[in-house]
Amino acid sequence: MALHSKTAIVYVALFFAHVSLPFFSTKTAASGAGSTSGPIDPYDALYYTGVRAYFRKEWEKAAELIEKSIASRESLFQTRRKCHDSCVTAGHDRLPKLDAEKGSLWDLWALDWVQQRAECVQYCLAQAISPAALLPVSEDILYEFGIRNPYNFLQVTYYKLGRVQRAVSAAHTFFVANPNHLEMRNNLEKYRRMKGVTEEAFQDREREKKKHWSLYDMAVLSESSSEWPRTVEEWRECLKETLKQTEECRVQCVVEGQRFPEREPEASEGVFERAAALSLSLLACQQSCVSVVSTRPGRISPHEDLLPTILEHLHIAQFKAGDLKGAVQTIRSLLLFYPSDSDSLSNLQLYFEKLGGDTESQEAQPSEEISSYVKRSLLEKKLLFFGAENLDFSFIDPDLWTPEEVVPESLRKAWRAEREKLQEREKEGQREEEMDDSGFYAGGHVPLVGVDIVMDSAALNGTNRVVLDGVLSPKECQNLLQLATAAASAGDGYRGRRSPHTPHEKFEGLTILRALKMAQDGVLNQTDVKLLHEIGERVRTLLHSYFRSPSPLYFSFTHLVCRTAITGQQEGRQDLSHPVHVDNCLLEAETRQCWREPPAFTHRDLSALLYLNDDFEGGDLFFTGRDAKTVSTTVRPACGRLVGFSSGPVNPHGVTAVTAGQRCSLALWFTKEKLHRDMEREEAEALWAAEGQNVKKADDEDEDEARGTRRLAQRQGSREKSKSKDRVIGARDEL
């Protein structure tokens, strides 16, 4: 298509017209909507009605409506895709006129072309979709489906209906996108122990929409075992699926329609300026598909440079498998993203040398799919940067590989600054040594008599770490061990179950609130429960002083945990009792990055482990680098030994396998944010206060907290009389 310089803004505007006309042209929309009311109902309305039925405990109705909302949403996407594909050629008979016509008639013929496509798409959609389902849904609904919350409702609903297999599938689907949701993890563990539940029930119902990530993980696994021919095929499938998912996302951008950018339109703006703004919104949506496809389930931040990363893996695997021609083609595809990358150019030269006189293989060109992808993306970026420079449009480039010459001169300074921030973020994840920005500074006073520092940060080869001995007496250790044993024997949700981290160990846990309620029922010793509470205050006092906390420390969570080796299941064991992790961010060992974002417990600032015994085998605490492999130090548990450390990315840690006996400890996390304090702990304190019992608390408790505790106590009586309502799983809910 021949473009004249004066038609640039018109072209940008008309690029969107084939989408805008079905939804913003009154005449066309009215005729289509009035003739047919399709069978696909709005999925947001179905979901809303289903949630209302859920809270009314109408389980059958809730299951039916929420399932219909999921099916309706999928049908909507499929219909959009079908209409897009069937209308690709609509109006093509007008294209020769665009190349032939000059002057003012060019934009009229262009308008006629996109009008034909618009009418085709609008008519196609009207045959299958009701008018209400064509309307945009709210951001809240998009978020609900984005985090797979419908499956959260469904797992409870099916459990209530006794359809356990479906409950398991729904729970697993939700958990895949929320891997740090501890309550759902516990629910899945309970399902595994239920009679009649098979492994086939643990299926991700949304797997096909993120299939490229499954293929990615399979390819990485094959790489680790050096199965190169299979690795090549898996990386090829991963690349193919990634491009497919990207295209699917782009199609949805086109057919669903776009909103006007969130800015006040100027009085002088005409139809082309308004259409240009919509067109740029479409292009920005399509560009954002890079981030959508590059984001794993359960993550918020995308994997930077996903396509170049896949190509990098693929050409190395092809070389290892002996497919040098394929390696040349793949590395030339990679060079389309980074033409001057020295490593890629060196690898290409190496492949040429290996090929010798095989000129046919040496001349292998980049794949047509990657060439088209890069060319299209660069054209879209040029239009978007044109809009940013001339039409006051806001555009954030999702790619690191965009060449500088695509960016207008007037925008390059800001673009370079943004690019430097992204590159610095990448580098931060690769640094072996880094500063701890937690605000803590180890080396302060130890205020309790009899407590000794046995290892400081230097001895532990890290930052903001400490090991203190003498925090508990042998008698106190024994009392807490008896408390854990009594709670496990009584059951009430704390019977030994398989660990969520390994099938070779049992896991038992107890919170202060649960312990207090069991003491009120006469199951546990009230004095031992108070000791559990008081020891937490002791730990807080020690760590607040030693780490010279700049602000008060609030309890975030306290858990008495025992891990027990399962007899007969230890031979040949290679796994860990607790894999390497960071307490307040999501560690990505491959890139050495740690994402401080949900579902990680981002509010946690300080971590502590207080050990109760040492009569077991294995179970050592160890710290690593961000690669999760390089062990910097190991700590052996012992009665009264406290390990404290900042919860951020400077302190990745794990626990070696417990191969014999039982390992018990008190795990505590603290936060500097009062909003995220442990409300269960305060509820336990309120129960004690309601009974006229005092509990020892640290001196830094302020009066506001005390008043809040008294208010909790006043409400506690009525609260205890009613059972908790079934609801969507929250921070403390379990089945």
Disulfide bonds with the S-S distance in Angstrom:
Cys83-Cys124 2.01
Cys87-Cys120 1.96
Cys249-Cys289 2.12
Cys253-Cys285 1.97
Cys477-Cys639 2.09
Cys562-Cys664 2.07
Cys585-Cys594 2.02
